[in-house]
Amino acid sequence: MTATAFVHLVQLFRGTGAVLRFSGAPNECPACGRQGEPRRLVAHSTSPDDEMVEFAFQCPRAPCRRLFVGEYGRAAGGAYQPLAVAAPSFGTEAAGHASPWQVGGWRPGA
Ligand SMILES: [Zn+2]
């Protein structure tokens, strides 16, 4: 994580918006493992007390551009601190299972 704090609009658990302070953004993409300042996309509270926020980022590198999510928790003083970061895996775990996208017969690229 970078040490550069920033503020960003967050949709709170009950749907209203608030500008909240974050202690930093991930400085490494969990999909490609390369360094870079990610694009800040959207952030939503994931707990009724707004103590937890999930923040969607995008890798800035053209060969990657994957989306990933940072999990933040509210710390004393009100700023949100990073707890974890992860990219979704669409790899081999889906092989052999019916994807919800395939239920109606649709296939990617078809
Ligand atoms: Zn990347």
Backbone and ligand atoms as CSV (ligand in chain L), in Angstrom:
chain,resi,resn,atom,element,x,y,z
A,1,MET,N,N,0.840,-1.191,0.000
A,1,MET,CA,C,0.000,0.000,0.000
A,1,MET,C,C,0.880,1.249,0.000
A,2,THR,N,N,0.423,2.273,-0.699
A,2,THR,CA,C,1.121,3.540,-0.655
A,2,THR,C,C,0.754,4.259,0.634
A,3,ALA,N,N,1.563,5.181,1.017
A,3,ALA,CA,C,1.282,5.944,2.234
A,3,ALA,C,C,0.515,7.225,1.921
A,4,THR,N,N,0.136,7.400,0.652
A,4,THR,CA,C,-0.548,8.626,0.258
A,4,THR,C,C,-2.036,8.519,0.546
A,5,ALA,N,N,-2.483,9.287,1.530
A,5,ALA,CA,C,-3.905,9.271,1.872
A,5,ALA,C,C,-4.706,9.980,0.787
A,6,PHE,N,N,-5.958,9.594,0.675
A,6,PHE,CA,C,-6.831,10.239,-0.305
A,6,PHE,C,C,-8.264,10.158,0.191
A,7,VAL,N,N,-9.135,10.937,-0.418
A,7,VAL,CA,C,-10.559,10.859,-0.102
A,7,VAL,C,C,-11.299,10.379,-1.338
A,8,HIS,N,N,-12.427,9.698,-1.115
A,8,HIS,CA,C,-13.202,9.173,-2.236
A,8,HIS,C,C,-14.656,9.030,-1.818
A,9,LEU,N,N,-15.542,9.184,-2.784
A,9,LEU,CA,C,-16.968,8.987,-2.530
A,9,LEU,C,C,-17.241,7.512,-2.261
A,10,VAL,N,N,-17.988,7.258,-1.203
A,10,VAL,CA,C,-18.342,5.890,-0.818
A,10,VAL,C,C,-19.860,5.810,-0.688
A,11,GLN,N,N,-20.445,4.744,-1.223
A,11,GLN,CA,C,-21.860,4.499,-0.966
A,11,GLN,C,C,-21.977,3.749,0.348
A,12,LEU,N,N,-22.629,4.379,1.311
A,12,LEU,CA,C,-22.767,3.769,2.624
A,12,LEU,C,C,-23.766,2.618,2.572
A,13,PHE,N,N,-23.825,1.846,3.657
A,13,PHE,CA,C,-24.604,0.603,3.662
A,13,PHE,C,C,-26.064,0.849,3.331
A,14,ARG,N,N,-26.625,1.973,3.797
A,14,ARG,CA,C,-28.045,2.241,3.562
A,14,ARG,C,C,-28.278,3.063,2.306
A,15,GLY,N,N,-27.228,3.245,1.505
A,15,GLY,CA,C,-27.413,3.801,0.169
A,15,GLY,C,C,-27.038,5.252,-0.008
A,16,THR,N,N,-26.842,5.984,1.083
A,16,THR,CA,C,-26.440,7.374,0.927
A,16,THR,C,C,-24.948,7.451,0.654
A,17,GLY,N,N,-24.499,8.585,0.148
A,17,GLY,CA,C,-23.093,8.751,-0.184
A,17,GLY,C,C,-22.363,9.571,0.859
A,18,ALA,N,N,-21.074,9.343,0.988
A,18,ALA,CA,C,-20.237,10.122,1.891
A,18,ALA,C,C,-18.821,10.141,1.330
A,19,VAL,N,N,-18.130,11.247,1.533
A,19,VAL,CA,C,-16.723,11.318,1.142
A,19,VAL,C,C,-15.892,10.900,2.348
A,20,LEU,N,N,-15.177,9.791,2.192
A,20,LEU,CA,C,-14.414,9.225,3.302
A,20,LEU,C,C,-12.918,9.264,3.002
A,21,ARG,N,N,-12.130,9.170,4.054
A,21,ARG,CA,C,-10.675,9.252,3.941
A,21,ARG,C,C,-10.058,7.862,4.035
A,22,PHE,N,N,-9.149,7.595,3.111
A,22,PHE,CA,C,-8.450,6.310,3.063
A,22,PHE,C,C,-6.960,6.554,3.264
A,23,SER,N,N,-6.310,5.653,3.974
A,23,SER,CA,C,-4.901,5.885,4.310
A,23,SER,C,C,-3.975,5.610,3.135
A,24,GLY,N,N,-4.458,4.906,2.104
A,24,GLY,CA,C,-3.606,4.650,0.948
A,24,GLY,C,C,-4.277,3.673,0.010
A,25,ALA,N,N,-3.725,3.587,-1.203
A,25,ALA,CA,C,-4.220,2.652,-2.214
A,25,ALA,C,C,-3.175,1.559,-2.420
A,26,PRO,N,N,-3.596,0.399,-2.913
A,26,PRO,CA,C,-2.602,-0.645,-3.207
A,26,PRO,C,C,-1.585,-0.123,-4.228
A,27,ASN,N,N,-0.322,-0.481,-4.048
A,27,ASN,CA,C,0.691,-0.060,-5.027
A,27,ASN,C,C,1.187,-1.242,-5.854
A,28,GLU,N,N,0.511,-2.362,-5.720
A,28,GLU,CA,C,0.859,-3.529,-6.525
A,28,GLU,C,C,-0.431,-4.228,-6.941
A,29,CYS,N,N,-0.516,-4.574,-8.216
A,29,CYS,CA,C,-1.709,-5.246,-8.729
A,29,CYS,C,C,-1.672,-6.721,-8.317
A,30,PRO,N,N,-2.737,-7.221,-7.649
A,30,PRO,CA,C,-2.725,-8.626,-7.248
A,30,PRO,C,C,-2.919,-9.591,-8.419
A,31,ALA,N,N,-3.301,-9.075,-9.584
A,31,ALA,CA,C,-3.482,-9.949,-10.756
A,31,ALA,C,C,-2.158,-10.173,-11.481
A,32,CYS,N,N,-1.404,-9.090,-11.737
A,32,CYS,CA,C,-0.163,-9.229,-12.507
A,32,CYS,C,C,1.082,-9.067,-11.641
A,33,GLY,N,N,0.917,-8.575,-10.420
A,33,GLY,CA,C,2.034,-8.451,-9.508
A,33,GLY,C,C,2.953,-7.270,-9.777
A,34,ARG,N,N,2.562,-6.385,-10.700
A,34,ARG,CA,C,3.416,-5.245,-11.032
A,34,ARG,C,C,3.012,-4.018,-10.218
A,35,GLN,N,N,3.985,-3.124,-10.047
A,35,GLN,CA,C,3.767,-1.903,-9.281
A,35,GLN,C,C,3.042,-0.874,-10.137
A,36,GLY,N,N,2.276,-0.032,-9.468
A,36,GLY,CA,C,1.612,1.057,-10.171
A,36,GLY,C,C,0.489,1.617,-9.322
A,37,GLU,N,N,0.146,2.856,-9.592
A,37,GLU,CA,C,-0.951,3.503,-8.866
A,37,GLU,C,C,-2.253,3.101,-9.545
A,38,PRO,N,N,-3.119,2.345,-8.875
A,38,PRO,CA,C,-4.329,1.859,-9.543
A,38,PRO,C,C,-5.363,2.962,-9.750
A,39,ARG,N,N,-6.198,2.782,-10.752
A,39,ARG,CA,C,-7.344,3.668,-10.923
A,39,ARG,C,C,-8.343,3.368,-9.814
A,40,ARG,N,N,-8.868,4.439,-9.219
A,40,ARG,CA,C,-9.869,4.280,-8.161
A,40,ARG,C,C,-11.244,4.293,-8.811
A,41,LEU,N,N,-11.980,3.210,-8.703
A,41,LEU,CA,C,-13.277,3.092,-9.366
A,41,LEU,C,C,-14.402,3.411,-8.389
A,42,VAL,N,N,-14.967,2.441,-7.738
A,42,VAL,CA,C,-16.080,2.698,-6.829
A,42,VAL,C,C,-15.806,2.050,-5.481
A,43,ALA,N,N,-16.467,2.588,-4.460
A,43,ALA,CA,C,-16.316,2.046,-3.106
A,43,ALA,C,C,-17.687,1.955,-2.450
A,44,HIS,N,N,-17.918,0.836,-1.789
A,44,HIS,CA,C,-19.179,0.596,-1.099
A,44,HIS,C,C,-18.915,0.078,0.310
A,45,SER,N,N,-19.722,0.527,1.248
A,45,SER,CA,C,-19.722,-0.074,2.576
A,45,SER,C,C,-20.265,-1.490,2.477
A,46,THR,N,N,-19.699,-2.383,3.273
A,46,THR,CA,C,-20.180,-3.765,3.291
A,46,THR,C,C,-20.667,-4.184,4.671
A,47,SER,N,N,-20.765,-3.244,5.606
A,47,SER,CA,C,-21.262,-3.600,6.940
A,47,SER,C,C,-22.272,-2.544,7.395
A,48,PRO,N,N,-23.327,-2.970,8.104
A,48,PRO,CA,C,-24.397,-2.039,8.496
A,48,PRO,C,C,-23.908,-0.842,9.312
A,49,ASP,N,N,-22.791,-1.003,10.018
A,49,ASP,CA,C,-22.249,0.111,10.810
A,49,ASP,C,C,-21.216,0.924,10.009
A,50,ASP,N,N,-21.048,0.590,8.723
A,50,ASP,CA,C,-20.107,1.279,7.840
A,50,ASP,C,C,-18.657,1.194,8.335
A,51,GLU,N,N,-18.357,0.160,9.089
A,51,GLU,CA,C,-16.978,-0.029,9.558
A,51,GLU,C,C,-16.100,-0.650,8.475
A,52,MET,N,N,-16.739,-1.318,7.499
A,52,MET,CA,C,-15.989,-2.020,6.456
A,52,MET,C,C,-16.386,-1.464,5.092
A,53,VAL,N,N,-15.382,-1.288,4.234
A,53,VAL,CA,C,-15.615,-0.771,2.884
A,53,VAL,C,C,-14.829,-1.634,1.901
A,54,GLU,N,N,-15.465,-1.957,0.785
A,54,GLU,CA,C,-14.740,-2.612,-0.309
A,54,GLU,C,C,-14.586,-1.617,-1.447
A,55,PHE,N,N,-13.361,-1.523,-1.960
A,55,PHE,CA,C,-12.997,-0.508,-2.946
A,55,PHE,C,C,-12.508,-1.212,-4.208
A,56,ALA,N,N,-13.180,-0.924,-5.330
A,56,ALA,CA,C,-12.783,-1.520,-6.611
A,56,ALA,C,C,-11.716,-0.647,-7.274
A,57,PHE,N,N,-10.620,-1.291,-7.652
A,57,PHE,CA,C,-9.525,-0.614,-8.340
A,57,PHE,C,C,-9.311,-1.279,-9.697
A,58,GLN,N,N,-8.596,-0.556,-10.589
A,58,GLN,CA,C,-8.182,-1.153,-11.855
A,58,GLN,C,C,-6.684,-0.983,-12.031
A,59,CYS,N,N,-6.037,-2.049,-12.479
A,59,CYS,CA,C,-4.604,-1.998,-12.764
A,59,CYS,C,C,-4.338,-0.967,-13.860
A,60,PRO,N,N,-3.333,-0.098,-13.656
A,60,PRO,CA,C,-3.063,0.952,-14.638
A,60,PRO,C,C,-2.286,0.462,-15.855
A,61,ARG,N,N,-1.785,-0.759,-15.813
A,61,ARG,CA,C,-0.926,-1.242,-16.891
A,61,ARG,C,C,-1.772,-1.765,-18.051
A,62,ALA,N,N,-1.474,-1.268,-19.265
A,62,ALA,CA,C,-2.259,-1.644,-20.445
A,62,ALA,C,C,-2.299,-3.152,-20.685
A,63,PRO,N,N,-1.225,-3.915,-20.463
A,63,PRO,CA,C,-1.313,-5.354,-20.719
A,63,PRO,C,C,-2.197,-6.098,-19.710
A,64,CYS,N,N,-2.594,-5.430,-18.631
A,64,CYS,CA,C,-3.361,-6.102,-17.577
A,64,CYS,C,C,-4.787,-5.563,-17.511
A,65,ARG,N,N,-4.928,-4.362,-16.949
A,65,ARG,CA,C,-6.234,-3.701,-16.825
A,65,ARG,C,C,-7.248,-4.481,-15.995
A,66,ARG,N,N,-6.776,-5.449,-15.213
A,66,ARG,CA,C,-7.708,-6.227,-14.399
A,66,ARG,C,C,-8.270,-5.370,-13.263
A,67,LEU,N,N,-9.464,-5.742,-12.832
A,67,LEU,CA,C,-10.068,-5.118,-11.664
A,67,LEU,C,C,-9.701,-5.921,-10.427
A,68,PHE,N,N,-9.586,-5.236,-9.319
A,68,PHE,CA,C,-9.365,-5.922,-8.053
A,68,PHE,C,C,-9.981,-5.113,-6.923
A,69,VAL,N,N,-10.092,-5.725,-5.766
A,69,VAL,CA,C,-10.832,-5.130,-4.656
A,69,VAL,C,C,-9.935,-5.025,-3.437
A,70,GLY,N,N,-9.939,-3.853,-2.845
A,70,GLY,CA,C,-9.285,-3.653,-1.561
A,70,GLY,C,C,-10.328,-3.627,-0.463
A,71,GLU,N,N,-10.043,-4.327,0.617
A,71,GLU,CA,C,-10.921,-4.314,1.781
A,71,GLU,C,C,-10.333,-3.355,2.803
A,72,TYR,N,N,-11.174,-2.455,3.316
A,72,TYR,CA,C,-10.728,-1.454,4.280
A,72,TYR,C,C,-11.578,-1.536,5.536
A,73,GLY,N,N,-10.962,-1.205,6.662
A,73,GLY,CA,C,-11.683,-1.105,7.922
A,73,GLY,C,C,-11.450,0.257,8.539
A,74,ARG,N,N,-12.504,0.796,9.187
A,74,ARG,CA,C,-12.383,2.119,9.815
A,74,ARG,C,C,-11.540,2.017,11.074
A,75,ALA,N,N,-10.563,2.886,11.158
A,75,ALA,CA,C,-9.671,2.897,12.316
A,75,ALA,C,C,-10.001,4.083,13.218
A,76,ALA,N,N,-9.389,4.107,14.393
A,76,ALA,CA,C,-9.542,5.251,15.283
A,76,ALA,C,C,-9.107,6.507,14.537
A,77,GLY,N,N,-9.887,7.564,14.644
A,77,GLY,CA,C,-9.596,8.776,13.910
A,77,GLY,C,C,-10.410,8.886,12.641
A,78,GLY,N,N,-11.020,7.768,12.219
A,78,GLY,CA,C,-11.975,7.829,11.125
A,78,GLY,C,C,-11.457,7.414,9.765
A,79,ALA,N,N,-10.132,7.417,9.555
A,79,ALA,CA,C,-9.604,7.022,8.248
A,79,ALA,C,C,-9.738,5.514,8.073
A,80,TYR,N,N,-9.922,5.120,6.837
A,80,TYR,CA,C,-10.055,3.695,6.533
A,80,TYR,C,C,-8.680,3.118,6.191
A,81,GLN,N,N,-8.358,2.015,6.859
A,81,GLN,CA,C,-7.047,1.381,6.707
A,81,GLN,C,C,-7.192,0.107,5.880
A,82,PRO,N,N,-6.220,-0.200,5.017
A,82,PRO,CA,C,-6.299,-1.412,4.202
A,82,PRO,C,C,-6.142,-2.669,5.049
A,83,LEU,N,N,-6.977,-3.667,4.753
A,83,LEU,CA,C,-6.904,-4.951,5.445
A,83,LEU,C,C,-6.436,-6.056,4.508
A,84,ALA,N,N,-6.893,-6.017,3.255
A,84,ALA,CA,C,-6.558,-7.072,2.302
A,84,ALA,C,C,-6.840,-6.571,0.899
A,85,VAL,N,N,-6.214,-7.210,-0.068
A,85,VAL,CA,C,-6.481,-6.881,-1.467
A,85,VAL,C,C,-6.457,-8.176,-2.265
A,86,ALA,N,N,-7.383,-8.300,-3.231
A,86,ALA,CA,C,-7.455,-9.526,-4.014
A,86,ALA,C,C,-8.114,-9.258,-5.358
A,87,ALA,N,N,-7.735,-10.050,-6.348
A,87,ALA,CA,C,-8.372,-10.025,-7.664
A,87,ALA,C,C,-9.226,-11.278,-7.794
A,88,PRO,N,N,-10.360,-11.186,-8.496
A,88,PRO,CA,C,-11.156,-12.398,-8.706
A,88,PRO,C,C,-10.400,-13.384,-9.578
A,89,SER,N,N,-10.666,-14.645,-9.341
A,89,SER,CA,C,-10.041,-15.686,-10.140
A,89,SER,C,C,-11.089,-16.321,-11.044
A,90,PHE,N,N,-10.876,-16.215,-12.343
A,90,PHE,CA,C,-11.794,-16.840,-13.300
A,90,PHE,C,C,-11.098,-18.010,-13.981
A,91,GLY,N,N,-10.177,-18.620,-13.266
A,91,GLY,CA,C,-9.326,-19.637,-13.866
A,91,GLY,C,C,-9.935,-21.014,-13.846
A,92,THR,N,N,-9.112,-21.998,-13.563
A,92,THR,CA,C,-9.502,-23.392,-13.750
A,92,THR,C,C,-10.584,-23.844,-12.783
A,93,GLU,N,N,-10.827,-23.095,-11.698
A,93,GLU,CA,C,-11.848,-23.571,-10.757
A,93,GLU,C,C,-13.217,-23.620,-11.423
A,94,ALA,N,N,-13.418,-22.835,-12.478
A,94,ALA,CA,C,-14.716,-22.824,-13.160
A,94,ALA,C,C,-14.841,-23.974,-14.158
A,95,ALA,N,N,-13.725,-24.601,-14.511
A,95,ALA,CA,C,-13.783,-25.665,-15.515
A,95,ALA,C,C,-14.610,-26.834,-15.002
A,96,GLY,N,N,-15.492,-27.316,-15.827
A,96,GLY,CA,C,-16.300,-28.459,-15.448
A,96,GLY,C,C,-17.563,-28.097,-14.695
A,97,HIS,N,N,-17.747,-26.817,-14.376
A,97,HIS,CA,C,-18.954,-26.380,-13.700
A,97,HIS,C,C,-19.786,-25.530,-14.650
A,98,ALA,N,N,-21.089,-25.597,-14.490
A,98,ALA,CA,C,-21.963,-24.763,-15.308
A,98,ALA,C,C,-21.872,-23.340,-14.800
A,99,SER,N,N,-21.411,-22.445,-15.646
A,99,SER,CA,C,-21.383,-21.046,-15.288
A,99,SER,C,C,-22.794,-20.491,-15.368
A,100,PRO,N,N,-23.146,-19.541,-14.472
A,100,PRO,CA,C,-24.469,-18.917,-14.586
A,100,PRO,C,C,-24.679,-18.267,-15.949
A,101,TRP,N,N,-23.580,-17.877,-16.618
A,101,TRP,CA,C,-23.702,-17.257,-17.935
A,101,TRP,C,C,-24.123,-18.277,-18.985
A,102,GLN,N,N,-23.975,-19.552,-18.680
A,102,GLN,CA,C,-24.253,-20.571,-19.671
A,102,GLN,C,C,-25.636,-21.193,-19.500
A,103,VAL,N,N,-26.366,-20.779,-18.440
A,103,VAL,CA,C,-27.651,-21.408,-18.143
A,103,VAL,C,C,-28.615,-21.244,-19.317
A,104,GLY,N,N,-28.632,-20.057,-19.908
A,104,GLY,CA,C,-29.561,-19.826,-21.010
A,104,GLY,C,C,-28.986,-20.226,-22.358
A,105,GLY,N,N,-27.861,-20.866,-22.360
A,105,GLY,CA,C,-27.266,-21.307,-23.623
A,105,GLY,C,C,-26.279,-20.315,-24.205
A,106,TRP,N,N,-26.142,-19.149,-23.556
A,106,TRP,CA,C,-25.217,-18.143,-24.076
A,106,TRP,C,C,-23.790,-18.570,-23.799
A,107,ARG,N,N,-22.904,-18.351,-24.733
A,107,ARG,CA,C,-21.489,-18.658,-24.538
A,107,ARG,C,C,-20.671,-17.417,-24.890
A,108,PRO,N,N,-19.678,-17.133,-24.069
A,108,PRO,CA,C,-18.813,-16.006,-24.429
A,108,PRO,C,C,-18.268,-16.191,-25.841
A,109,GLY,N,N,-18.382,-15.161,-26.643
A,109,GLY,CA,C,-17.829,-15.204,-27.996
A,109,GLY,C,C,-18.731,-15.869,-29.006
A,110,ALA,N,N,-19.874,-16.415,-28.548
A,110,ALA,CA,C,-20.768,-17.098,-29.484
A,110,ALA,C,C,-21.603,-16.072,-30.267
L,1,ZN,ZN,ZN,-2.148,-5.726,-13.230
